């Protein structure tokens, strides 16, 4: 893979486009929703993207999924996913997540060599879990607010912070450094088609549902994005691991008690199968003399 000398120029072009979009948004801001002050612009972009998807991307992705063998689709997905592991590793290190960063770098090294340039994912079965960290998440980790919601042309849902991070993510994508322009562009199109094909079923369900698809996508994106920045998924995973260890300890303690002949005490109000060992207490004797 040769280094692409045109990458800095494309990154600057993407930065200029981001600034242009921001200036355009300044004239169409509303205050109905603090998370989505540019809703009028965003809905227009959503309508545009939806038209492009219905008339071009979705038909191609459907044909790709129906015609291309499943193992080829898996190989394509693995190949581009392996390239993303390298950038994910750098972002993990930038967030002081050394273990996750080394994990992703090891994934990239293993799959790039033993996995035939990433076509085979042998790192996941080996216990190396995949992370997906980007520059927008790194900025969020360091306290940069997400800013308002943005619907970008072609690229889809984003925020002001994530849009500003796009030039960095573009540079961090190893495929953009391929020097052969036809190969590079073909790969970008192939990756887009493969990613669209992977969510065909979900998008079909969304289209059939009687709801405001724009609001559903916006709210889902913002919630998921906040979860990725705050690592709530990892917190839930750690909580489940801790609870699992607690359950294992409690189970071992109970097994040891049963071996020693000690039964678990009944909970308050819980009936036991056997009669109590202690005899019933005698009725209290009245101190008053009996009446004749």
trRosetta pair geometry for C-beta under 8 A, 3 or more apart (Angstrom, degrees):
i j d omega theta_ij theta_ji phi_ij phi_ji
1 174 7.2 20 158 167 163 102
1 177 6.7 69 157 101 112 98
1 178 6.0 -75 -149 -99 93 72
2 177 7.7 -150 100 146 46 82
2 178 7.2 74 54 -154 73 41
2 179 3.8 -29 85 -5 118 130
2 180 7.7 98 39 -22 116 76
3 177 5.7 -42 -140 -177 49 110
3 179 6.9 44 78 -62 29 108
4 7 4.7 98 95 -37 104 100
4 176 6.6 -117 49 138 151 60
4 177 4.3 -160 14 -153 102 45
4 178 6.2 23 -55 62 122 25
4 179 5.0 -173 -91 -87 71 58
4 184 7.4 69 -93 -87 146 152
5 8 7.7 -37 176 18 49 98
5 179 7.7 38 5 -118 75 100
6 9 5.2 -57 -166 42 65 114
6 10 6.1 64 139 -23 85 101
7 10 5.7 -57 -147 37 35 109
7 11 6.2 37 155 -22 68 105
7 170 7.8 175 -163 132 91 94
7 171 6.0 105 162 -120 118 76
7 176 5.7 104 -118 133 107 103
7 177 5.7 -17 -60 -96 144 70
8 11 5.5 -53 -146 36 33 114
8 12 6.4 32 155 -17 66 103
8 171 7.8 40 -90 -106 52 117
9 12 5.8 -52 -148 37 33 108
9 13 6.3 36 151 -21 64 105
10 13 5.4 -52 -148 36 34 114
10 14 6.3 36 152 -20 66 103
10 170 6.7 -130 120 148 107 137
10 176 7.0 -140 82 -174 149 122
11 14 5.7 -52 -148 35 32 110
11 15 6.5 35 150 -20 63 103
11 167 4.3 90 -166 -164 85 99
11 168 7.8 73 -148 -65 121 32
11 170 5.7 175 -100 85 80 121
11 171 5.2 17 -89 -59 137 105
12 15 5.4 -50 -149 34 36 115
12 16 6.4 38 152 -20 66 102
12 167 7.5 66 -69 -135 25 137
13 16 5.6 -52 -149 35 33 111
13 17 6.4 34 151 -19 65 103
14 17 5.6 -50 -148 35 34 113
14 18 6.4 40 150 -23 64 102
14 166 5.8 -125 159 114 127 109
14 167 4.8 164 87 -88 116 82
14 170 5.7 126 8 -1 169 161
15 18 5.6 -51 -151 32 33 114
15 19 6.6 32 152 -17 65 102
15 167 4.8 2 -60 -58 90 147
16 19 5.7 -52 -150 36 34 111
16 20 6.4 37 151 -21 65 105
17 20 5.5 -52 -148 35 34 114
17 21 6.4 36 153 -20 66 102
18 21 5.8 -53 -151 34 31 110
18 22 6.5 32 151 -20 64 106
18 163 5.4 154 -139 153 110 98
18 164 6.2 133 167 -97 148 48
18 166 6.4 169 -75 45 131 122
18 167 7.3 -96 -8 -31 140 102
19 22 5.6 -54 -150 35 34 114
19 23 6.4 33 153 -18 66 104
20 23 5.8 -54 -150 36 32 109
20 24 6.4 34 152 -20 64 106
21 24 5.5 -55 -149 37 33 114
21 25 6.3 35 153 -23 66 105
21 150 7.4 77 145 -162 131 135
21 152 7.2 -11 -138 -120 164 83
21 163 7.2 -106 81 -179 139 146
22 25 5.7 -53 -149 32 31 112
22 26 7.0 45 150 -34 60 96
22 160 7.3 79 -107 -135 107 100
22 163 7.9 160 -62 110 98 139
23 26 5.7 -41 -159 12 37 119
24 27 6.6 -65 -171 31 39 102
24 28 7.3 -5 151 11 70 112
24 41 7.2 133 127 -131 99 143
25 28 6.2 -84 -150 51 41 90
25 29 6.5 67 157 -65 77 87
25 38 4.7 -31 -153 -113 110 141
25 41 5.7 -122 -114 38 77 169
25 150 7.5 -64 -86 -114 152 105
26 29 6.5 -25 -150 -22 29 114
28 38 6.3 71 96 -144 92 80
28 40 5.2 -120 168 77 111 118
28 41 4.7 118 94 -48 138 107
29 37 4.8 10 -160 145 92 108
29 38 5.8 -48 -106 -83 64 70
30 33 7.9 45 99 27 100 70
30 37 5.8 -174 66 -169 51 61
30 38 7.4 141 24 -97 77 21
30 39 5.9 -56 50 34 124 98
30 40 6.1 102 -16 -14 124 106
31 34 7.5 15 -163 -83 66 61
31 37 6.1 4 -94 -128 43 99
32 36 7.8 -33 78 85 88 89
32 37 7.8 150 38 -119 61 51
32 39 6.5 -48 55 14 118 145
33 36 4.2 10 93 52 125 90
33 37 6.9 -148 76 -68 65 44
33 39 6.1 84 35 -52 117 130
34 37 6.8 3 -142 -56 29 94
35 148 6.6 141 175 -135 36 63
35 149 5.7 46 149 -17 82 110
35 218 8.0 132 119 159 116 114
35 222 6.4 29 179 -126 137 164
36 39 4.7 68 139 -72 108 92
36 42 6.5 -79 -163 25 105 156
36 148 6.4 121 -110 -167 26 96
36 149 4.6 -25 -96 45 80 121
36 218 6.3 13 -82 -174 140 147
37 148 5.1 -77 28 -117 93 146
38 41 4.6 -38 171 45 98 115
38 42 5.4 106 109 -28 86 99
38 148 5.9 107 5 136 100 142
38 149 7.4 -149 50 79 94 68
38 150 6.7 17 65 -104 140 67
39 42 5.4 -59 -139 42 31 113
39 43 6.0 33 163 -22 68 104
40 43 6.2 -53 -147 33 24 107
40 44 6.8 25 152 -17 59 106
41 44 5.7 -59 -155 35 33 112
41 45 6.4 27 152 -14 68 107
41 151 7.6 176 118 50 75 96
42 45 5.7 -56 -148 40 34 109
42 46 6.1 39 151 -24 67 105
42 149 6.6 32 -103 113 157 97
42 150 6.6 -151 -97 -150 106 33
42 151 4.0 110 -153 12 80 113
42 214 7.5 124 125 -168 100 119
42 218 7.5 65 151 -93 144 127
43 46 5.3 -48 -144 34 34 116
43 47 6.5 38 154 -20 64 101
43 151 7.6 112 -48 30 22 152
43 214 5.8 11 -112 -139 82 160
44 47 5.8 -51 -152 33 31 111
44 48 6.5 31 149 -17 63 106
45 48 5.4 -52 -148 38 36 114
45 49 6.1 35 154 -18 68 106
45 151 4.2 163 87 107 123 105
45 152 6.8 -132 174 153 147 3
45 153 5.7 -109 -145 -72 105 63
46 49 5.8 -53 -143 39 30 109
46 50 6.1 33 155 -23 64 108
46 151 5.1 -47 -57 -176 81 163
46 214 5.0 71 151 -111 171 105
46 217 7.6 153 -130 63 125 141
47 50 5.7 -54 -145 35 28 113
47 51 6.5 30 155 -20 62 104
48 51 5.9 -56 -153 33 30 110
48 52 6.6 26 152 -15 64 105
48 153 6.4 -33 104 -123 137 87
49 52 5.7 -55 -149 38 34 111
49 53 6.1 34 153 -21 67 108
49 151 7.1 -122 -3 170 139 109
49 153 6.8 -169 -69 -143 93 43
49 154 6.6 -174 -111 -77 93 24
49 156 6.3 123 -156 -92 157 65
50 53 5.6 -54 -145 37 31 112
50 54 6.2 27 158 -18 66 108
51 54 6.0 -54 -141 38 28 107
51 55 6.1 1 167 3 64 117
52 55 6.5 -74 -139 49 21 94
52 56 5.5 -37 -177 35 63 117
52 57 6.3 46 135 -7 81 108
52 154 6.8 -52 96 -99 167 72
53 56 7.2 -76 -114 56 12 74
53 57 4.8 -47 -128 53 55 115
53 58 5.1 63 163 -29 75 103
53 196 7.6 -172 -141 -138 96 132
54 58 5.8 -7 -112 27 28 134
55 59 7.4 -25 175 -1 22 120
56 59 6.8 -86 -163 37 12 101
56 60 6.5 -2 163 -7 57 115
57 60 6.0 -66 -151 41 28 107
57 61 6.0 25 158 -18 68 112
57 192 7.1 -83 -134 145 116 108
57 193 7.2 -154 -155 -102 77 65
57 196 5.3 -148 162 -116 108 168
58 61 5.6 -56 -140 40 30 110
58 62 6.2 35 158 -24 65 104
58 196 6.7 -130 -92 167 50 128
58 200 7.5 123 -147 -119 84 91
58 203 7.5 -133 -113 111 118 149
59 62 5.7 -53 -146 34 30 113
59 63 6.5 27 157 -15 64 105
60 63 5.9 -56 -150 39 32 109
60 64 6.2 36 151 -23 65 108
60 193 5.6 -81 124 -123 111 115
60 196 7.8 60 80 79 89 141
61 64 5.4 -52 -145 36 32 117
61 65 6.3 31 157 -19 65 105
61 193 5.3 -170 -90 -161 75 70
61 194 8.0 -174 -128 -69 92 12
61 196 3.9 -105 -87 105 151 109
61 197 4.1 -161 -171 -68 93 73
61 200 6.2 -177 127 -75 117 112
62 65 6.0 -57 -149 36 29 108
62 66 6.3 19 157 -12 64 111
62 197 7.4 177 -68 -113 27 85
62 200 6.4 124 -90 -129 72 142
63 66 5.9 -62 -143 42 30 106
63 67 5.7 6 168 -2 69 118
64 67 6.5 -66 -130 46 19 95
64 68 5.3 0 -178 -2 63 124
64 73 7.7 119 149 -98 94 108
64 193 5.2 121 -34 158 166 118
64 194 7.2 -115 144 -83 146 53
64 197 5.2 -99 88 -74 114 142
65 68 6.8 -44 -105 43 16 97
65 73 7.1 51 -118 -97 61 149
65 197 4.3 170 -61 -158 105 116
65 200 6.2 -81 -19 -6 164 153
68 72 5.1 -114 176 82 98 124
68 73 5.4 115 114 -56 120 93
69 72 4.6 91 66 4 85 105
69 73 7.2 -154 97 -5 45 85
70 73 5.5 -53 -150 36 38 113
70 74 6.3 40 152 -20 68 104
71 74 5.5 -48 -147 36 35 115
71 75 6.4 40 151 -22 64 103
72 75 5.6 -52 -148 35 33 113
72 76 6.5 34 153 -19 65 103
73 76 5.8 -53 -148 35 31 110
73 77 6.3 29 155 -15 65 108
73 194 6.5 163 -150 -137 78 99
73 197 7.0 -106 -139 106 126 141
74 77 5.8 -58 -147 40 30 110
74 78 6.1 30 155 -19 66 109
75 78 5.7 -55 -143 38 30 111
75 79 6.2 35 157 -27 65 105
75 119 4.3 4 -154 -162 97 91
75 120 7.5 -21 -114 -62 83 51
76 79 5.8 -52 -148 29 28 113
76 80 6.8 11 162 -2 63 105
76 190 6.5 -117 -155 155 129 112
76 191 7.6 -165 166 -95 102 56
76 194 5.0 -146 120 -102 127 152
77 80 6.7 -65 -149 44 27 96
77 81 5.8 26 156 -18 64 118
77 194 5.8 -165 -73 163 77 129
77 198 6.9 99 -103 -73 133 135
78 81 5.6 -63 -141 44 27 113
78 82 6.1 34 158 -29 65 104
78 111 7.3 -143 172 -168 102 133
78 115 7.4 -127 158 167 128 128
78 118 5.7 180 137 154 83 74
78 119 5.7 85 87 -167 121 24
78 120 6.5 32 144 -95 160 5
78 121 4.6 -134 -132 -40 119 99
79 82 6.0 -54 -155 26 25 111
79 83 7.1 23 149 -15 59 102
79 117 6.7 16 -128 120 95 90
79 118 4.7 112 -125 101 47 107
79 119 5.4 8 -70 -85 96 58
80 83 5.6 -46 -153 31 41 113
80 84 6.7 42 149 -20 66 102
80 118 7.9 152 -9 129 19 138
80 175 7.0 -13 -125 -44 88 143
80 187 7.8 157 -88 178 111 100
80 191 4.9 127 -107 -115 163 114
80 194 7.3 146 22 72 141 144
81 84 5.6 -53 -151 34 37 112
81 85 7.0 52 148 -35 63 94
81 118 7.3 -180 69 178 69 118
81 121 7.3 -10 86 -85 129 126
81 130 7.1 -16 172 -145 117 147
82 85 5.6 -38 -159 10 39 118
82 107 7.4 -149 -132 139 72 92
82 108 6.2 126 -178 -122 78 64
82 111 4.7 -138 -121 110 125 135
82 112 6.3 154 165 -67 130 76
82 115 7.1 -173 -99 97 146 139
82 117 7.6 148 85 148 154 48
82 118 2.8 -132 33 -136 161 129
82 121 7.4 -156 -68 -94 101 83
83 86 6.4 -46 -172 18 43 109
83 87 7.8 27 144 -2 66 102
83 108 8.0 79 -111 -128 20 106
83 118 6.8 -40 -35 -70 68 178
83 173 7.0 52 138 -165 119 65
83 174 4.5 -131 -161 46 106 116
83 175 5.8 50 163 -37 166 92
84 87 5.9 -58 -158 43 49 106
84 88 5.9 53 146 -24 75 109
84 132 6.9 2 143 -126 129 81
84 173 7.5 -16 -95 -120 71 76
85 88 5.3 -57 -143 41 33 117
85 89 6.2 43 154 -29 65 101
85 104 4.8 -169 -172 -174 83 88
85 105 7.5 167 144 -81 97 25
85 107 4.7 -119 -161 94 151 116
85 108 4.2 -173 98 -65 117 92
85 111 7.4 100 23 39 156 134
85 130 6.9 -88 -97 -137 104 88
85 131 8.0 99 -130 55 72 71
86 89 5.7 -48 -154 26 29 115
86 90 7.0 26 150 -15 61 101
86 104 7.5 178 -82 142 19 102
86 105 7.2 67 -121 -111 57 64
86 108 4.7 95 -68 -116 77 159
86 172 8.0 -170 101 177 88 86
86 174 6.0 54 54 -42 140 127
87 90 5.7 -51 -152 34 38 110
87 91 6.5 34 152 -15 67 106
87 133 7.9 -155 121 84 72 74
87 134 7.1 21 133 -114 116 64
87 169 7.2 88 172 -143 148 64
87 172 3.8 100 -125 155 123 114
87 173 6.6 -28 -40 -77 152 42
87 174 7.4 -148 -37 -28 102 84
88 91 5.8 -58 -149 40 32 109
88 92 6.3 37 152 -22 66 105
88 104 4.7 -131 99 -157 103 155
88 131 5.3 162 169 94 130 89
88 132 5.9 -82 -107 -127 132 27
88 133 4.5 113 -150 42 74 80
88 134 7.4 -39 -95 -63 69 52
89 92 5.7 -54 -151 33 31 113
89 93 6.6 29 153 -16 64 104
89 101 5.0 92 -166 -160 67 66
89 102 7.6 96 -147 -66 106 14
89 103 7.9 -166 -108 69 90 55
89 104 3.7 -159 -75 94 82 111
89 105 4.1 104 -143 -57 152 78
89 108 6.5 -81 -23 -5 139 132
90 93 5.8 -53 -152 36 33 111
90 94 6.4 35 149 -21 65 106
90 101 7.4 91 -75 -141 13 108
90 172 6.8 -142 58 -139 138 123
91 94 5.3 -50 -145 36 37 115
91 95 6.5 26 155 -11 65 106
91 101 8.0 -169 71 -102 43 96
91 133 3.9 -165 95 125 125 111
91 134 6.1 -127 -78 -127 167 5
91 135 6.4 -127 -103 -75 120 44
91 137 6.5 72 167 72 136 104
91 138 4.8 -122 -153 -56 93 119
91 172 7.9 49 -44 -162 104 163
92 95 5.8 -64 -150 44 31 103
92 97 4.3 -84 -170 77 84 108
92 98 7.7 152 139 -82 98 13
92 100 4.3 -136 -152 101 139 100
92 101 3.5 -172 98 -73 111 77
92 103 7.9 -79 138 46 173 91
92 104 6.0 143 5 16 144 133
92 131 6.4 72 -71 96 128 153
92 133 5.2 141 -56 30 75 160
93 96 7.6 38 -176 -79 35 23
93 97 7.2 -96 -70 59 24 64
93 98 6.7 56 -114 -102 68 55
93 101 4.0 96 -56 -130 76 158
94 138 4.9 13 101 -141 128 133
94 141 7.9 130 113 65 87 141
95 133 7.1 -118 4 -159 136 145
95 137 7.5 -38 -63 126 144 93
95 138 5.6 -129 -57 -120 98 75
95 141 4.5 -41 -123 156 109 173
95 142 7.9 -128 -109 -43 73 83
97 100 4.1 -10 143 38 116 116
97 101 5.7 135 93 -26 74 91
97 133 7.9 179 52 -74 141 161
98 101 5.5 -59 -143 38 29 113
98 102 6.2 25 162 -14 67 106
99 102 6.1 -56 -148 39 28 106
99 103 6.2 35 150 -25 62 108
100 103 5.3 -52 -147 34 33 119
100 104 6.4 29 157 -16 67 103
100 131 5.4 52 -173 -35 113 161
100 133 7.6 94 135 -26 129 139
101 104 6.1 -56 -148 36 29 104
101 105 6.3 26 155 -15 64 108
102 105 5.6 -55 -143 40 33 111
102 106 6.1 35 156 -21 66 107
103 106 5.9 -59 -151 36 25 110
103 107 6.5 31 149 -23 62 104
103 128 5.6 169 -170 -154 86 87
103 129 6.8 -4 167 54 140 69
103 131 7.1 87 91 -5 118 117
104 107 5.3 -46 -149 31 36 117
104 108 6.5 37 152 -19 65 101
104 130 7.5 79 -109 -143 85 51
104 131 5.5 -76 -71 44 120 105
104 133 7.7 -100 -51 24 164 109
105 108 5.6 -51 -151 35 34 112
105 109 6.3 32 152 -17 66 106
106 109 5.6 -53 -143 39 34 110
106 110 6.0 29 159 -17 68 109
106 123 7.1 147 118 -138 81 126
106 128 6.0 -136 96 -124 109 144
107 110 6.1 -61 -143 40 24 105
107 111 6.0 8 167 -4 64 116
107 123 4.1 121 -131 154 75 166
107 124 7.9 48 -130 -54 114 62
107 128 4.8 179 -79 137 92 134
107 130 6.6 120 -140 -99 165 71
108 111 6.4 -64 -137 46 21 99
108 112 5.7 20 165 -21 62 118
108 118 7.9 -19 -142 -88 57 113
109 112 6.0 -59 -139 37 21 109
109 113 6.5 -1 166 -1 59 114
110 113 6.5 -76 -152 45 23 95
110 114 5.6 -30 -177 36 67 113
110 115 6.5 66 128 -14 68 110
110 122 6.4 -119 145 80 110 96
110 123 4.8 126 79 -81 131 102
110 126 7.2 -92 161 39 163 155
110 128 7.2 141 34 17 146 160
111 114 7.1 -60 -103 64 22 76
111 115 3.6 -26 -152 36 57 149
111 118 4.7 58 138 -108 109 62
111 120 7.0 -161 -147 85 82 60
111 121 6.0 -10 -116 -118 128 51
111 122 6.4 167 -97 36 72 76
111 123 5.2 -67 -47 -16 102 115
112 115 6.7 20 -19 55 16 98
112 117 6.0 15 -149 -129 58 36
112 118 5.6 0 -88 -48 57 88
114 120 7.7 -85 122 82 68 118
114 122 5.8 -74 111 54 112 147
115 118 5.6 48 107 -100 119 23
115 119 6.5 179 152 52 82 55
115 120 4.0 -147 -155 74 78 80
115 121 6.3 44 -141 -87 143 22
115 122 5.0 -159 -82 11 99 99
115 123 7.2 -55 -45 -20 142 87
116 119 4.6 -41 95 41 105 109
116 120 5.4 70 31 8 101 102
118 121 7.6 22 -168 -78 60 68
121 124 5.2 22 148 7 113 111
121 125 7.8 122 119 -4 80 87
122 125 6.3 -54 -160 43 49 105
122 126 6.3 50 145 -22 71 114
123 126 5.5 -66 -152 42 34 114
123 128 4.1 -54 170 62 96 128
123 130 7.8 104 98 -69 116 85
124 128 6.5 -89 -83 68 31 72
124 129 7.2 64 -128 -109 73 36
124 130 6.4 -27 -89 -29 103 102
132 228 7.6 -53 84 -145 94 132
133 137 5.3 -115 -152 74 72 141
133 138 6.9 80 169 -52 105 87
134 137 5.4 101 55 11 64 100
134 138 7.3 -118 109 -4 38 92
134 162 7.9 54 101 -139 129 95
134 165 6.9 115 137 133 101 134
134 169 5.2 12 -165 -105 113 121
134 172 7.8 162 -143 74 74 146
135 138 5.3 -52 -148 36 39 115
135 139 6.4 41 153 -19 69 100
135 165 3.9 -177 101 -171 108 117
135 168 4.1 87 -75 97 170 128
135 169 5.1 -133 15 -57 111 83
135 172 6.9 163 -40 -2 110 145
136 139 5.8 -51 -149 35 32 110
136 140 6.4 33 151 -17 63 106
136 159 7.5 123 -159 53 132 102
136 161 5.7 114 -146 123 90 92
136 162 3.7 18 -116 -109 149 76
136 165 4.2 -169 -67 48 71 153
136 169 7.3 -16 -16 -49 90 130
136 225 7.9 -46 129 -159 130 113
136 229 7.9 -80 129 -85 81 108
137 140 5.4 -53 -148 38 35 114
137 141 6.3 44 150 -28 65 100
137 228 5.8 -80 -105 130 124 102
137 229 5.2 -157 -136 -100 74 68
138 141 5.5 -46 -150 27 33 117
138 142 6.8 17 155 -5 63 106
138 165 7.9 148 50 -135 93 141
139 142 6.0 -66 -152 45 33 101
139 144 4.0 -39 164 44 95 139
139 161 5.6 -168 103 -178 136 113
139 164 7.9 80 -75 84 175 110
139 165 5.9 -137 -6 -74 136 129
140 143 7.7 106 -174 -26 31 8
140 144 6.0 -83 -80 63 36 81
140 146 6.6 19 -101 -72 112 81
140 161 6.7 101 -65 135 85 153
140 229 3.7 -58 124 -142 148 129
141 229 6.6 -150 -57 -165 63 79
144 161 5.5 140 128 -132 111 128
145 161 6.7 -162 101 -54 43 132
146 159 4.3 -31 173 158 93 162
146 160 7.1 115 149 45 50 78
146 161 4.9 -104 -140 18 38 128
146 162 7.3 4 -150 -19 83 93
146 222 7.7 122 134 -141 160 87
146 225 7.0 103 -124 123 142 129
146 226 7.4 -71 -42 -82 150 82
146 229 7.6 -127 -71 -29 110 163
147 159 5.4 138 69 164 82 98
147 160 3.0 -61 108 46 147 119
147 161 5.1 153 15 -27 107 81
148 159 6.8 171 92 -153 32 78
148 160 5.7 63 46 -26 68 113
149 157 7.3 -37 -166 -156 99 89
149 158 7.8 137 -165 85 56 40
149 159 5.8 -53 -108 -102 41 74
149 218 5.7 54 -180 -154 160 105
149 221 7.6 109 -137 86 115 120
149 222 6.2 -63 -88 -72 117 118
150 157 7.7 128 83 -164 53 44
150 158 4.8 -31 75 80 98 88
150 159 5.9 135 15 -126 91 17
150 160 6.2 116 -27 -63 125 54
150 162 8.0 -159 45 63 113 96
150 163 5.5 -8 63 -43 154 137
151 156 6.9 -51 -153 -172 71 34
151 157 6.1 -31 -107 -97 68 51
151 158 7.4 148 -101 28 21 76
151 218 7.8 -65 -64 -89 106 98
152 155 4.0 -14 96 62 125 108
152 156 6.3 -5 56 47 86 24
152 157 7.7 -125 18 -30 83 1
152 158 5.2 26 -16 13 115 128
152 163 6.5 160 -71 -107 127 110
155 158 6.7 14 116 -35 116 128
155 166 7.7 -8 -156 -121 165 140
157 217 6.2 -155 -59 151 133 102
157 218 6.8 179 -121 -104 122 51
157 221 4.1 -97 150 -123 157 168
158 162 4.6 -142 -164 89 90 117
158 163 4.9 102 136 -61 137 86
158 166 7.8 -12 -141 -60 152 117
159 162 4.7 85 48 15 79 102
159 163 6.7 -140 89 -9 36 89
159 222 7.6 98 -71 -108 117 83
159 225 6.9 157 -17 139 126 164
160 163 5.7 -55 -145 36 27 113
160 164 6.5 28 156 -18 62 106
161 164 5.9 -59 -153 36 29 110
161 165 6.5 22 152 -15 64 110
162 165 5.5 -57 -147 39 36 112
162 166 7.1 65 149 -51 62 82
162 225 7.4 -79 -49 -149 144 139
163 166 5.7 -22 -162 -16 38 117
165 168 5.3 -57 -169 44 66 114
165 169 5.9 64 136 -22 87 105
166 169 5.5 -58 -142 41 35 109
166 170 6.0 41 157 -25 69 104
167 170 5.5 -52 -147 34 31 115
167 171 6.4 29 155 -16 64 104
168 171 5.7 -54 -149 38 32 109
168 172 6.1 28 154 -16 66 111
169 172 5.5 -57 -142 42 32 111
169 173 6.6 45 153 -34 63 97
170 173 5.9 -46 -156 16 32 114
170 176 5.8 76 173 -57 73 171
171 176 7.0 -103 -113 80 25 140
173 176 4.7 77 85 -5 101 108
173 177 8.0 175 98 -9 61 83
174 177 5.9 -59 -167 30 47 112
175 178 5.9 -19 -171 -12 53 113
175 184 6.7 142 159 -140 81 77
175 187 5.4 -141 -167 120 129 139
175 188 7.0 157 127 -71 130 74
175 191 7.5 154 59 -33 175 149
176 184 6.9 76 -131 -159 35 121
178 183 5.6 -109 151 100 138 108
178 184 4.2 176 77 -83 112 95
178 187 7.0 86 20 23 158 146
179 184 7.8 -179 59 -42 10 125
180 183 4.0 45 96 22 116 117
180 184 6.2 163 85 -19 59 87
181 184 5.6 -57 -141 38 30 112
181 185 6.1 22 165 -13 67 108
182 185 6.1 -59 -142 41 27 104
182 186 6.0 28 159 -20 64 111
183 186 5.8 -58 -144 38 27 111
183 187 6.3 27 157 -20 63 108
184 187 5.9 -59 -152 35 27 110
184 188 6.6 28 152 -20 63 105
185 188 5.6 -50 -148 32 35 113
185 189 6.5 33 154 -15 66 103
186 189 5.9 -56 -151 38 32 108
186 190 6.1 31 152 -19 66 109
187 190 5.5 -54 -142 38 32 112
187 191 6.2 34 159 -20 66 105
188 191 5.9 -54 -148 35 28 110
188 192 6.5 28 153 -18 62 107
189 192 5.7 -57 -150 36 32 111
189 193 6.3 29 155 -17 67 107
190 193 5.8 -56 -147 38 31 109
190 194 6.2 30 156 -19 65 109
191 194 5.7 -55 -144 38 30 111
191 195 6.2 29 157 -18 65 107
192 195 5.9 -55 -146 38 28 109
192 196 6.4 26 155 -17 63 107
193 196 5.8 -57 -147 38 30 109
193 197 6.2 32 154 -22 65 107
194 197 5.7 -53 -146 34 30 113
194 198 6.6 34 154 -26 62 104
195 198 5.8 -51 -152 27 32 114
195 199 7.3 4 159 2 62 106
196 199 6.6 -77 -156 46 33 92
196 200 7.1 65 147 -65 66 80
197 200 5.8 -15 -156 -31 41 115
199 202 4.9 -53 -168 46 78 115
199 203 5.6 79 132 -26 90 102
200 203 6.0 -63 -147 39 28 107
200 204 6.3 29 157 -22 65 107
201 204 5.8 -54 -150 32 30 112
201 205 6.7 29 154 -16 63 104
202 205 5.9 -55 -154 35 33 110
202 206 6.4 32 150 -19 66 108
203 206 5.4 -53 -147 37 36 114
203 207 6.3 38 154 -22 67 104
204 207 5.8 -52 -146 34 32 111
204 208 6.5 27 156 -16 64 108
205 208 5.9 -60 -148 38 31 108
205 209 6.5 38 153 -32 65 104
206 209 5.8 -49 -150 21 32 115
206 213 6.1 93 159 -126 103 106
206 216 6.9 -180 -149 107 108 144
206 217 7.8 66 -168 -66 147 94
207 213 7.3 14 -98 -92 49 143
209 213 7.8 129 72 -83 100 86
209 216 7.8 85 91 -71 137 170
211 215 7.6 -109 157 64 96 102
211 216 5.5 74 120 -49 128 131
212 215 4.2 41 102 20 117 111
212 216 6.4 159 88 -17 62 87
213 216 5.5 -56 -142 39 34 114
213 217 6.1 31 161 -17 69 107
214 217 6.2 -60 -148 38 25 105
214 218 6.2 22 156 -17 63 112
215 218 5.6 -56 -141 40 31 112
215 219 6.0 23 164 -13 68 109
216 219 6.4 -58 -142 40 23 102
216 220 6.1 19 160 -14 61 115
217 220 5.9 -61 -142 43 26 109
217 221 6.0 27 160 -22 64 110
218 221 6.0 -60 -147 35 24 109
218 222 6.4 17 160 -13 63 109
219 222 6.0 -56 -144 39 30 107
219 223 6.2 27 159 -16 65 110
220 223 5.9 -59 -145 39 28 108
220 224 6.1 22 160 -14 65 112
221 224 6.0 -61 -144 41 26 106
221 225 5.9 26 159 -21 65 111
222 225 5.8 -54 -141 37 27 111
222 226 6.3 28 159 -18 63 106
223 226 6.0 -55 -149 36 28 108
223 227 6.5 30 151 -21 62 107
224 227 5.5 -55 -151 34 33 115
224 228 6.5 31 153 -19 66 103
225 228 5.8 -54 -150 34 33 109
225 229 6.5 29 154 -16 66 105
226 229 5.8 -55 -146 38 33 109
226 230 6.0 12 162 -1 68 114
226 232 7.9 29 120 -5 76 127
227 230 6.3 -67 -139 50 25 97
227 231 8.0 127 165 -52 54 4
227 232 4.6 -79 -146 42 78 116
227 233 6.1 75 160 -32 107 90
228 231 7.4 25 -174 -74 29 44
228 233 7.4 7 -95 4 53 120
230 235 8.0 -33 134 -8 88 130
231 234 4.3 -27 177 33 99 117
231 235 6.1 109 120 -24 81 89
232 235 5.3 -49 -146 36 40 115
232 236 6.3 42 154 -20 68 101
233 236 5.8 -54 -151 36 31 109
233 237 6.4 32 149 -20 64 106
234 237 5.4 -51 -146 37 36 114
234 238 6.3 37 154 -19 67 102
235 238 5.8 -52 -147 36 31 109
235 239 6.3 34 152 -21 63 106
236 239 5.5 -53 -147 36 33 114
236 240 6.4 33 154 -19 65 104
237 240 5.8 -54 -149 35 31 110
237 241 6.5 31 152 -19 64 105
238 241 5.6 -54 -149 35 34 112
238 242 6.4 33 154 -18 67 104
239 242 5.8 -54 -148 36 31 109
239 243 6.3 28 155 -16 65 107
240 243 5.7 -54 -144 40 31 110
240 244 6.2 36 154 -24 64 105
241 244 5.6 -54 -150 34 30 114
241 245 6.6 29 153 -17 64 103
242 245 5.8 -55 -152 35 33 109
242 246 6.4 34 150 -19 66 105
243 246 5.5 -52 -149 36 35 114
243 247 6.4 37 153 -20 66 103
244 247 5.7 -53 -149 35 32 112
244 248 6.5 34 152 -21 64 104
245 248 5.6 -52 -149 34 34 114
245 249 6.5 35 153 -19 66 103
246 249 5.8 -54 -149 35 32 110
246 250 6.3 30 154 -17 65 107
247 250 5.7 -55 -146 39 31 111
247 251 6.2 34 154 -22 65 106
248 251 5.7 -55 -148 35 30 112
248 252 6.5 28 155 -17 64 105
249 252 5.9 -56 -149 36 31 109
249 253 6.3 32 153 -19 65 106
250 253 5.7 -53 -147 36 32 113
250 254 6.4 31 155 -18 64 106
251 254 5.8 -56 -149 37 30 111
251 255 6.4 31 153 -20 64 105
252 255 5.6 -53 -148 35 33 112
252 256 6.4 32 154 -17 65 105
253 256 5.8 -57 -150 37 31 110
253 257 6.4 31 153 -19 65 107
254 257 5.6 -53 -147 36 33 112
254 258 6.4 34 155 -20 65 104
254 264 6.6 -1 -136 -72 104 117
255 258 5.8 -54 -149 35 32 111
255 259 6.6 33 152 -20 64 104
256 259 5.6 -52 -150 33 34 112
256 260 6.5 26 153 -12 65 108
257 260 5.7 -62 -150 42 33 107
257 262 4.4 -77 -174 76 89 106
257 263 7.7 149 139 -86 108 10
257 264 7.2 94 107 -69 141 69
258 261 7.7 56 -176 -68 32 16
258 262 7.2 -97 -75 63 27 61
258 263 7.3 54 -107 -101 70 51
266 270 4.3 -151 180 82 98 111
266 271 7.6 -124 -161 84 146 6
266 272 5.2 -101 -63 -64 147 102
267 270 4.3 80 57 -15 78 130
272 276 7.7 100 61 -68 137 71
